[in-house]
Amino acid sequence: MKKKILIIQNPVSGTIKNKFSFDIMIEKLKKRNYTFNIKNTTSTVGADRIIREEEKSYDLIFVCGGDGTL
């Protein structure tokens, strides 16, 4: 059974290089037919809140920032 993955990203941080790496990761997950959902942080909803609300629904959580998120 494939694992369900939650990907949390800050869409306004990081560089073009980070965006490229993120796109590569997404393509690799798609090729392997993983089930995943992407949630974006906002100025009012941080990664910690998303994790608390969603953690029981996923097997893995990836956090992608560029602003020191991880």
PDB file with SEQRES, HELIX, SHEET and CRYST1 records, atoms N, CA, C and O in Angstrom:
SEQRES   1 A   70  MET LYS LYS LYS ILE LEU ILE ILE GLN ASN PRO VAL SER          
SEQRES   2 A   70  GLY THR ILE LYS ASN LYS PHE SER PHE ASP ILE MET ILE          
SEQRES   3 A   70  GLU LYS LEU LYS LYS ARG ASN TYR THR PHE ASN ILE LYS          
SEQRES   4 A   70  ASN THR THR SER THR VAL GLY ALA ASP ARG ILE ILE ARG          
SEQRES   5 A   70  GLU GLU GLU LYS SER TYR ASP LEU ILE PHE VAL CYS GLY          
SEQRES   6 A   70  GLY ASP GLY THR LEU                                          
HELIX    1 AA1 ILE A   16  LYS A   31  1                                  16    
HELIX    2 AA2 ALA A   47  GLU A   54  1                                   8    
HELIX    3 AA3 GLU A   55  SER A   57  5                                   3    
SHEET    1 AA1 3 THR A  35  ASN A  40  0                                        
SHEET    2 AA1 3 LYS A   4  GLN A   9  1                                        
SHEET    3 AA1 3 LEU A  60  CYS A  64  1                                        
CRYST1    1.000    1.000    1.000  90.00  90.00  90.00 P 1           1          
ATOM      1  N   MET A   1       0.837  -1.186   0.000  1.00  0.00           N  
ATOM      2  CA  MET A   1       0.000   0.000   0.000  1.00  0.00           C  
ATOM      3  C   MET A   1       0.880   1.248   0.000  1.00  0.00           C  
ATOM      4  O   MET A   1       1.818   1.360   0.789  1.00  0.00           O  
ATOM      5  N   LYS A   2       0.572   2.164  -0.877  1.00  0.00           N  
ATOM      6  CA  LYS A   2       1.348   3.406  -0.961  1.00  0.00           C  
ATOM      7  C   LYS A   2       1.061   4.288   0.241  1.00  0.00           C  
ATOM      8  O   LYS A   2      -0.060   4.341   0.747  1.00  0.00           O  
ATOM      9  N   LYS A   3       2.085   4.969   0.678  1.00  0.00           N  
ATOM     10  CA  LYS A   3       1.934   5.886   1.800  1.00  0.00           C  
ATOM     11  C   LYS A   3       1.301   7.189   1.343  1.00  0.00           C  
ATOM     12  O   LYS A   3       1.540   7.660   0.231  1.00  0.00           O  
ATOM     13  N   LYS A   4       0.490   7.760   2.222  1.00  0.00           N  
ATOM     14  CA  LYS A   4      -0.097   9.073   1.966  1.00  0.00           C  
ATOM     15  C   LYS A   4       0.857  10.127   2.515  1.00  0.00           C  
ATOM     16  O   LYS A   4       1.310  10.032   3.656  1.00  0.00           O  
ATOM     17  N   ILE A   5       1.155  11.122   1.703  1.00  0.00           N  
ATOM     18  CA  ILE A   5       2.138  12.136   2.068  1.00  0.00           C  
ATOM     19  C   ILE A   5       1.483  13.514   2.064  1.00  0.00           C  
ATOM     20  O   ILE A   5       0.775  13.878   1.125  1.00  0.00           O  
ATOM     21  N   LEU A   6       1.730  14.265   3.121  1.00  0.00           N  
ATOM     22  CA  LEU A   6       1.336  15.667   3.189  1.00  0.00           C  
ATOM     23  C   LEU A   6       2.589  16.499   2.949  1.00  0.00           C  
ATOM     24  O   LEU A   6       3.598  16.325   3.631  1.00  0.00           O  
ATOM     25  N   ILE A   7       2.519  17.395   1.986  1.00  0.00           N  
ATOM     26  CA  ILE A   7       3.639  18.290   1.692  1.00  0.00           C  
ATOM     27  C   ILE A   7       3.213  19.693   2.088  1.00  0.00           C  
ATOM     28  O   ILE A   7       2.231  20.225   1.571  1.00  0.00           O  
ATOM     29  N   ILE A   8       3.960  20.284   3.008  1.00  0.00           N  
ATOM     30  CA  ILE A   8       3.671  21.646   3.455  1.00  0.00           C  
ATOM     31  C   ILE A   8       4.765  22.538   2.883  1.00  0.00           C  
ATOM     32  O   ILE A   8       5.953  22.261   3.045  1.00  0.00           O  
ATOM     33  N   GLN A   9       4.355  23.603   2.216  1.00  0.00           N  
ATOM     34  CA  GLN A   9       5.347  24.507   1.645  1.00  0.00           C  
ATOM     35  C   GLN A   9       4.982  25.951   1.943  1.00  0.00           C  
ATOM     36  O   GLN A   9       3.814  26.308   2.097  1.00  0.00           O  
ATOM     37  N   ASN A  10       6.017  26.760   2.018  1.00  0.00           N  
ATOM     38  CA  ASN A  10       5.840  28.201   2.109  1.00  0.00           C  
ATOM     39  C   ASN A  10       6.040  28.725   0.690  1.00  0.00           C  
ATOM     40  O   ASN A  10       7.169  28.768   0.202  1.00  0.00           O  
ATOM     41  N   PRO A  11       4.951  29.125   0.019  1.00  0.00           N  
ATOM     42  CA  PRO A  11       5.057  29.487  -1.396  1.00  0.00           C  
ATOM     43  C   PRO A  11       5.767  30.806  -1.669  1.00  0.00           C  
ATOM     44  O   PRO A  11       6.078  31.097  -2.824  1.00  0.00           O  
ATOM     45  N   VAL A  12       6.032  31.607  -0.656  1.00  0.00           N  
ATOM     46  CA  VAL A  12       6.662  32.913  -0.885  1.00  0.00           C  
ATOM     47  C   VAL A  12       8.095  32.993  -0.384  1.00  0.00           C  
ATOM     48  O   VAL A  12       8.698  34.066  -0.407  1.00  0.00           O  
ATOM     49  N   SER A  13       8.649  31.876   0.068  1.00  0.00           N  
ATOM     50  CA  SER A  13      10.033  31.918   0.538  1.00  0.00           C  
ATOM     51  C   SER A  13      10.927  31.112  -0.389  1.00  0.00           C  
ATOM     52  O   SER A  13      10.456  30.358  -1.240  1.00  0.00           O  
ATOM     53  N   GLY A  14      12.190  31.284  -0.208  1.00  0.00           N  
ATOM     54  CA  GLY A  14      13.144  30.519  -0.992  1.00  0.00           C  
ATOM     55  C   GLY A  14      13.543  31.214  -2.279  1.00  0.00           C  
ATOM     56  O   GLY A  14      13.223  32.380  -2.513  1.00  0.00           O  
ATOM     57  N   THR A  15      14.250  30.463  -3.101  1.00  0.00           N  
ATOM     58  CA  THR A  15      14.789  31.002  -4.342  1.00  0.00           C  
ATOM     59  C   THR A  15      14.276  30.188  -5.516  1.00  0.00           C  
ATOM     60  O   THR A  15      13.570  29.196  -5.336  1.00  0.00           O  
ATOM     61  N   ILE A  16      14.628  30.605  -6.691  1.00  0.00           N  
ATOM     62  CA  ILE A  16      14.266  29.846  -7.897  1.00  0.00           C  
ATOM     63  C   ILE A  16      14.874  28.451  -7.828  1.00  0.00           C  
ATOM     64  O   ILE A  16      14.254  27.486  -8.275  1.00  0.00           O  
ATOM     65  N   LYS A  17      16.077  28.332  -7.276  1.00  0.00           N  
ATOM     66  CA  LYS A  17      16.722  27.025  -7.128  1.00  0.00           C  
ATOM     67  C   LYS A  17      15.867  26.116  -6.257  1.00  0.00           C  
ATOM     68  O   LYS A  17      15.699  24.941  -6.582  1.00  0.00           O  
ATOM     69  N   ASN A  18      15.322  26.630  -5.158  1.00  0.00           N  
ATOM     70  CA  ASN A  18      14.460  25.834  -4.290  1.00  0.00           C  
ATOM     71  C   ASN A  18      13.194  25.402  -5.023  1.00  0.00           C  
ATOM     72  O   ASN A  18      12.730  24.275  -4.850  1.00  0.00           O  
ATOM     73  N   LYS A  19      12.636  26.293  -5.840  1.00  0.00           N  
ATOM     74  CA  LYS A  19      11.434  25.977  -6.609  1.00  0.00           C  
ATOM     75  C   LYS A  19      11.723  24.834  -7.566  1.00  0.00           C  
ATOM     76  O   LYS A  19      10.895  23.939  -7.733  1.00  0.00           O  
ATOM     77  N   PHE A  20      12.887  24.856  -8.194  1.00  0.00           N  
ATOM     78  CA  PHE A  20      13.282  23.794  -9.110  1.00  0.00           C  
ATOM     79  C   PHE A  20      13.368  22.459  -8.370  1.00  0.00           C  
ATOM     80  O   PHE A  20      12.885  21.442  -8.867  1.00  0.00           O  
ATOM     81  N   SER A  21      13.976  22.459  -7.194  1.00  0.00           N  
ATOM     82  CA  SER A  21      14.105  21.239  -6.390  1.00  0.00           C  
ATOM     83  C   SER A  21      12.733  20.715  -5.978  1.00  0.00           C  
ATOM     84  O   SER A  21      12.498  19.507  -5.986  1.00  0.00           O  
ATOM     85  N   PHE A  22      11.827  21.626  -5.617  1.00  0.00           N  
ATOM     86  CA  PHE A  22      10.472  21.242  -5.244  1.00  0.00           C  
ATOM     87  C   PHE A  22       9.776  20.567  -6.423  1.00  0.00           C  
ATOM     88  O   PHE A  22       9.135  19.529  -6.258  1.00  0.00           O  
ATOM     89  N   ASP A  23       9.901  21.147  -7.594  1.00  0.00           N  
ATOM     90  CA  ASP A  23       9.279  20.582  -8.793  1.00  0.00           C  
ATOM     91  C   ASP A  23       9.823  19.191  -9.099  1.00  0.00           C  
ATOM     92  O   ASP A  23       9.065  18.309  -9.503  1.00  0.00           O  
ATOM     93  N   ILE A  24      11.105  18.984  -8.916  1.00  0.00           N  
ATOM     94  CA  ILE A  24      11.711  17.669  -9.133  1.00  0.00           C  
ATOM     95  C   ILE A  24      11.127  16.662  -8.158  1.00  0.00           C  
ATOM     96  O   ILE A  24      10.793  15.543  -8.548  1.00  0.00           O  
ATOM     97  N   MET A  25      10.999  17.047  -6.893  1.00  0.00           N  
ATOM     98  CA  MET A  25      10.438  16.154  -5.882  1.00  0.00           C  
ATOM     99  C   MET A  25       9.009  15.748  -6.265  1.00  0.00           C  
ATOM    100  O   MET A  25       8.655  14.572  -6.180  1.00  0.00           O  
ATOM    101  N   ILE A  26       8.198  16.713  -6.684  1.00  0.00           N  
ATOM    102  CA  ILE A  26       6.814  16.433  -7.059  1.00  0.00           C  
ATOM    103  C   ILE A  26       6.760  15.469  -8.246  1.00  0.00           C  
ATOM    104  O   ILE A  26       5.956  14.538  -8.253  1.00  0.00           O  
ATOM    105  N   GLU A  27       7.601  15.688  -9.234  1.00  0.00           N  
ATOM    106  CA  GLU A  27       7.622  14.802 -10.396  1.00  0.00           C  
ATOM    107  C   GLU A  27       8.006  13.375 -10.003  1.00  0.00           C  
ATOM    108  O   GLU A  27       7.427  12.414 -10.510  1.00  0.00           O  
ATOM    109  N   LYS A  28       8.975  13.235  -9.108  1.00  0.00           N  
ATOM    110  CA  LYS A  28       9.384  11.895  -8.664  1.00  0.00           C  
ATOM    111  C   LYS A  28       8.260  11.205  -7.907  1.00  0.00           C  
ATOM    112  O   LYS A  28       8.049  10.004  -8.078  1.00  0.00           O  
ATOM    113  N   LEU A  29       7.535  11.944  -7.073  1.00  0.00           N  
ATOM    114  CA  LEU A  29       6.405  11.351  -6.355  1.00  0.00           C  
ATOM    115  C   LEU A  29       5.308  10.926  -7.326  1.00  0.00           C  
ATOM    116  O   LEU A  29       4.704   9.866  -7.157  1.00  0.00           O  
ATOM    117  N   LYS A  30       5.049  11.743  -8.335  1.00  0.00           N  
ATOM    118  CA  LYS A  30       4.029  11.399  -9.341  1.00  0.00           C  
ATOM    119  C   LYS A  30       4.420  10.138 -10.112  1.00  0.00           C  
ATOM    120  O   LYS A  30       3.580   9.269 -10.347  1.00  0.00           O  
ATOM    121  N   LYS A  31       5.677  10.037 -10.503  1.00  0.00           N  
ATOM    122  CA  LYS A  31       6.140   8.868 -11.261  1.00  0.00           C  
ATOM    123  C   LYS A  31       5.996   7.589 -10.450  1.00  0.00           C  
ATOM    124  O   LYS A  31       5.783   6.515 -11.013  1.00  0.00           O  
ATOM    125  N   ARG A  32       6.110   7.697  -9.147  1.00  0.00           N  
ATOM    126  CA  ARG A  32       6.009   6.527  -8.276  1.00  0.00           C  
ATOM    127  C   ARG A  32       4.574   6.307  -7.780  1.00  0.00           C  
ATOM    128  O   ARG A  32       4.317   5.436  -6.949  1.00  0.00           O  
ATOM    129  N   ASN A  33       3.647   7.115  -8.309  1.00  0.00           N  
ATOM    130  CA  ASN A  33       2.225   7.004  -7.989  1.00  0.00           C  
ATOM    131  C   ASN A  33       1.914   7.144  -6.498  1.00  0.00           C  
ATOM    132  O   ASN A  33       0.988   6.510  -5.994  1.00  0.00           O  
ATOM    133  N   TYR A  34       2.680   7.965  -5.800  1.00  0.00           N  
ATOM    134  CA  TYR A  34       2.377   8.227  -4.394  1.00  0.00           C  
ATOM    135  C   TYR A  34       1.134   9.098  -4.290  1.00  0.00           C  
ATOM    136  O   TYR A  34       0.865   9.924  -5.162  1.00  0.00           O  
ATOM    137  N   THR A  35       0.397   8.908  -3.235  1.00  0.00           N  
ATOM    138  CA  THR A  35      -0.739   9.766  -2.942  1.00  0.00           C  
ATOM    139  C   THR A  35      -0.213  10.911  -2.097  1.00  0.00           C  
ATOM    140  O   THR A  35       0.368  10.683  -1.036  1.00  0.00           O  
ATOM    141  N   PHE A  36      -0.411  12.143  -2.556  1.00  0.00           N  
ATOM    142  CA  PHE A  36       0.072  13.276  -1.775  1.00  0.00           C  
ATOM    143  C   PHE A  36      -0.842  14.474  -1.939  1.00  0.00           C  
ATOM    144  O   PHE A  36      -1.591  14.589  -2.910  1.00  0.00           O  
ATOM    145  N   ASN A  37      -0.760  15.355  -0.970  1.00  0.00           N  
ATOM    146  CA  ASN A  37      -1.522  16.595  -0.974  1.00  0.00           C  
ATOM    147  C   ASN A  37      -0.565  17.712  -0.576  1.00  0.00           C  
ATOM    148  O   ASN A  37       0.267  17.538   0.314  1.00  0.00           O  
ATOM    149  N   ILE A  38      -0.688  18.853  -1.238  1.00  0.00           N  
ATOM    150  CA  ILE A  38       0.171  20.000  -0.937  1.00  0.00           C  
ATOM    151  C   ILE A  38      -0.656  21.063  -0.230  1.00  0.00           C  
ATOM    152  O   ILE A  38      -1.715  21.466  -0.712  1.00  0.00           O  
ATOM    153  N   LYS A  39      -0.162  21.509   0.915  1.00  0.00           N  
ATOM    154  CA  LYS A  39      -0.800  22.605   1.655  1.00  0.00           C  
ATOM    155  C   LYS A  39       0.222  23.734   1.768  1.00  0.00           C  
ATOM    156  O   LYS A  39       1.394  23.495   2.057  1.00  0.00           O  
ATOM    157  N   ASN A  40      -0.231  24.951   1.541  1.00  0.00           N  
ATOM    158  CA  ASN A  40       0.637  26.122   1.640  1.00  0.00           C  
ATOM    159  C   ASN A  40       0.444  26.819   2.974  1.00  0.00           C  
ATOM    160  O   ASN A  40      -0.675  26.951   3.469  1.00  0.00           O  
ATOM    161  N   THR A  41       1.555  27.264   3.546  1.00  0.00           N  
ATOM    162  CA  THR A  41       1.448  28.119   4.715  1.00  0.00           C  
ATOM    163  C   THR A  41       1.004  29.500   4.257  1.00  0.00           C  
ATOM    164  O   THR A  41       1.166  29.871   3.095  1.00  0.00           O  
ATOM    165  N   THR A  42       0.445  30.245   5.187  1.00  0.00           N  
ATOM    166  CA  THR A  42       0.029  31.621   4.903  1.00  0.00           C  
ATOM    167  C   THR A  42       0.523  32.500   6.038  1.00  0.00           C  
ATOM    168  O   THR A  42       1.161  32.018   6.974  1.00  0.00           O  
ATOM    169  N   SER A  43       0.230  33.783   5.953  1.00  0.00           N  
ATOM    170  CA  SER A  43       0.649  34.685   7.030  1.00  0.00           C  
ATOM    171  C   SER A  43      -0.086  34.380   8.329  1.00  0.00           C  
ATOM    172  O   SER A  43       0.384  34.761   9.401  1.00  0.00           O  
ATOM    173  N   THR A  44      -1.227  33.703   8.258  1.00  0.00           N  
ATOM    174  CA  THR A  44      -1.990  33.394   9.478  1.00  0.00           C  
ATOM    175  C   THR A  44      -1.979  31.918   9.845  1.00  0.00           C  
ATOM    176  O   THR A  44      -2.308  31.564  10.977  1.00  0.00           O  
ATOM    177  N   VAL A  45      -1.605  31.049   8.908  1.00  0.00           N  
ATOM    178  CA  VAL A  45      -1.584  29.608   9.178  1.00  0.00           C  
ATOM    179  C   VAL A  45      -0.189  29.072   8.894  1.00  0.00           C  
ATOM    180  O   VAL A  45       0.237  28.992   7.742  1.00  0.00           O  
ATOM    181  N   GLY A  46       0.515  28.707   9.959  1.00  0.00           N  
ATOM    182  CA  GLY A  46       1.871  28.194   9.826  1.00  0.00           C  
ATOM    183  C   GLY A  46       1.909  26.683   9.706  1.00  0.00           C  
ATOM    184  O   GLY A  46       0.889  26.008   9.850  1.00  0.00           O  
ATOM    185  N   ALA A  47       3.098  26.161   9.441  1.00  0.00           N  
ATOM    186  CA  ALA A  47       3.283  24.718   9.283  1.00  0.00           C  
ATOM    187  C   ALA A  47       2.877  23.966  10.546  1.00  0.00           C  
ATOM    188  O   ALA A  47       2.313  22.876  10.462  1.00  0.00           O  
ATOM    189  N   ASP A  48       3.159  24.537  11.707  1.00  0.00           N  
ATOM    190  CA  ASP A  48       2.812  23.861  12.955  1.00  0.00           C  
ATOM    191  C   ASP A  48       1.308  23.638  13.077  1.00  0.00           C  
ATOM    192  O   ASP A  48       0.873  22.580  13.532  1.00  0.00           O  
ATOM    193  N   ARG A  49       0.536  24.598  12.686  1.00  0.00           N  
ATOM    194  CA  ARG A  49      -0.926  24.461  12.750  1.00  0.00           C  
ATOM    195  C   ARG A  49      -1.428  23.422  11.745  1.00  0.00           C  
ATOM    196  O   ARG A  49      -2.293  22.607  12.068  1.00  0.00           O  
ATOM    197  N   ILE A  50      -0.889  23.454  10.542  1.00  0.00           N  
ATOM    198  CA  ILE A  50      -1.289  22.476   9.529  1.00  0.00           C  
ATOM    199  C   ILE A  50      -0.969  21.068  10.014  1.00  0.00           C  
ATOM    200  O   ILE A  50      -1.785  20.158   9.864  1.00  0.00           O  
ATOM    201  N   ILE A  51       0.206  20.884  10.591  1.00  0.00           N  
ATOM    202  CA  ILE A  51       0.599  19.564  11.091  1.00  0.00           C  
ATOM    203  C   ILE A  51      -0.357  19.095  12.181  1.00  0.00           C  
ATOM    204  O   ILE A  51      -0.813  17.952  12.154  1.00  0.00           O  
ATOM    205  N   ARG A  52      -0.660  19.956  13.132  1.00  0.00           N  
ATOM    206  CA  ARG A  52      -1.582  19.569  14.211  1.00  0.00           C  
ATOM    207  C   ARG A  52      -2.948  19.152  13.663  1.00  0.00           C  
ATOM    208  O   ARG A  52      -3.550  18.199  14.158  1.00  0.00           O  
ATOM    209  N   GLU A  53      -3.431  19.852  12.655  1.00  0.00           N  
ATOM    210  CA  GLU A  53      -4.759  19.580  12.107  1.00  0.00           C  
ATOM    211  C   GLU A  53      -4.784  18.369  11.176  1.00  0.00           C  
ATOM    212  O   GLU A  53      -5.829  17.736  11.024  1.00  0.00           O  
ATOM    213  N   GLU A  54      -3.666  18.039  10.558  1.00  0.00           N  
ATOM    214  CA  GLU A  54      -3.651  17.028   9.499  1.00  0.00           C  
ATOM    215  C   GLU A  54      -2.863  15.754   9.806  1.00  0.00           C  
ATOM    216  O   GLU A  54      -2.987  14.775   9.070  1.00  0.00           O  
ATOM    217  N   GLU A  55      -2.060  15.737  10.864  1.00  0.00           N  
ATOM    218  CA  GLU A  55      -1.099  14.665  11.056  1.00  0.00           C  
ATOM    219  C   GLU A  55      -1.695  13.263  11.096  1.00  0.00           C  
ATOM    220  O   GLU A  55      -1.032  12.314  10.676  1.00  0.00           O  
ATOM    221  N   LYS A  56      -2.893  13.102  11.573  1.00  0.00           N  
ATOM    222  CA  LYS A  56      -3.476  11.762  11.687  1.00  0.00           C  
ATOM    223  C   LYS A  56      -3.975  11.217  10.355  1.00  0.00           C  
ATOM    224  O   LYS A  56      -4.300  10.034  10.253  1.00  0.00           O  
ATOM    225  N   SER A  57      -4.038  12.063   9.339  1.00  0.00           N  
ATOM    226  CA  SER A  57      -4.546  11.647   8.033  1.00  0.00           C  
ATOM    227  C   SER A  57      -3.450  11.193   7.076  1.00  0.00           C  
ATOM    228  O   SER A  57      -3.744  10.731   5.974  1.00  0.00           O  
ATOM    229  N   TYR A  58      -2.180  11.320   7.490  1.00  0.00           N  
ATOM    230  CA  TYR A  58      -1.062  11.031   6.586  1.00  0.00           C  
ATOM    231  C   TYR A  58      -0.039  10.118   7.247  1.00  0.00           C  
ATOM    232  O   TYR A  58       0.082  10.071   8.472  1.00  0.00           O  
ATOM    233  N   ASP A  59       0.698   9.391   6.403  1.00  0.00           N  
ATOM    234  CA  ASP A  59       1.784   8.534   6.878  1.00  0.00           C  
ATOM    235  C   ASP A  59       3.094   9.306   7.011  1.00  0.00           C  
ATOM    236  O   ASP A  59       3.890   9.044   7.912  1.00  0.00           O  
ATOM    237  N   LEU A  60       3.308  10.259   6.106  1.00  0.00           N  
ATOM    238  CA  LEU A  60       4.531  11.055   6.085  1.00  0.00           C  
ATOM    239  C   LEU A  60       4.183  12.525   5.900  1.00  0.00           C  
ATOM    240  O   LEU A  60       3.193  12.862   5.251  1.00  0.00           O  
ATOM    241  N   ILE A  61       5.003  13.394   6.474  1.00  0.00           N  
ATOM    242  CA  ILE A  61       4.840  14.831   6.273  1.00  0.00           C  
ATOM    243  C   ILE A  61       6.176  15.399   5.823  1.00  0.00           C  
ATOM    244  O   ILE A  61       7.190  15.237   6.501  1.00  0.00           O  
ATOM    245  N   PHE A  62       6.171  16.066   4.671  1.00  0.00           N  
ATOM    246  CA  PHE A  62       7.348  16.773   4.158  1.00  0.00           C  
ATOM    247  C   PHE A  62       7.109  18.263   4.369  1.00  0.00           C  
ATOM    248  O   PHE A  62       6.026  18.768   4.073  1.00  0.00           O  
ATOM    249  N   VAL A  63       8.112  18.966   4.878  1.00  0.00           N  
ATOM    250  CA  VAL A  63       8.005  20.415   5.065  1.00  0.00           C  
ATOM    251  C   VAL A  63       9.080  21.073   4.214  1.00  0.00           C  
ATOM    252  O   VAL A  63      10.270  20.810   4.384  1.00  0.00           O  
ATOM    253  N   CYS A  64       8.644  21.937   3.292  1.00  0.00           N  
ATOM    254  CA  CYS A  64       9.555  22.600   2.369  1.00  0.00           C  
ATOM    255  C   CYS A  64       9.462  24.104   2.579  1.00  0.00           C  
ATOM    256  O   CYS A  64       8.385  24.690   2.467  1.00  0.00           O  
ATOM    257  N   GLY A  65      10.580  24.714   2.879  1.00  0.00           N  
ATOM    258  CA  GLY A  65      10.554  26.139   3.144  1.00  0.00           C  
ATOM    259  C   GLY A  65      11.551  26.898   2.303  1.00  0.00           C  
ATOM    260  O   GLY A  65      11.335  27.143   1.116  1.00  0.00           O  
ATOM    261  N   GLY A  66      12.609  27.254   2.919  1.00  0.00           N  
ATOM    262  CA  GLY A  66      13.581  28.126   2.286  1.00  0.00           C  
ATOM    263  C   GLY A  66      13.804  29.322   3.175  1.00  0.00           C  
ATOM    264  O   GLY A  66      14.714  30.124   2.964  1.00  0.00           O  
ATOM    265  N   ASP A  67      12.951  29.421   4.175  1.00  0.00           N  
ATOM    266  CA  ASP A  67      13.019  30.509   5.136  1.00  0.00           C  
ATOM    267  C   ASP A  67      13.387  29.994   6.525  1.00  0.00           C  
ATOM    268  O   ASP A  67      13.157  30.675   7.525  1.00  0.00           O  
ATOM    269  N   GLY A  68      13.957  28.795   6.584  1.00  0.00           N  
ATOM    270  CA  GLY A  68      14.296  28.212   7.873  1.00  0.00           C  
ATOM    271  C   GLY A  68      13.151  27.410   8.465  1.00  0.00           C  
ATOM    272  O   GLY A  68      13.149  27.136   9.665  1.00  0.00           O  
ATOM    273  N   THR A  69      12.181  27.030   7.652  1.00  0.00           N  
ATOM    274  CA  THR A  69      11.003  26.307   8.127  1.00  0.00           C  
ATOM    275  C   THR A  69      11.367  25.023   8.831  1.00  0.00           C  
ATOM    276  O   THR A  69      10.834  24.733   9.902  1.00  0.00           O  
ATOM    277  N   LEU A  70      12.266  24.248   8.250  1.00  0.00           N  
ATOM    278  CA  LEU A  70      12.536  22.915   8.797  1.00  0.00           C  
ATOM    279  C   LEU A  70      13.502  22.967   9.957  1.00  0.00           C  
ATOM    280  O   LEU A  70      13.834  21.929  10.530  1.00  0.00           O  
TER     281      LEU A  70                                                      
END                                                                             
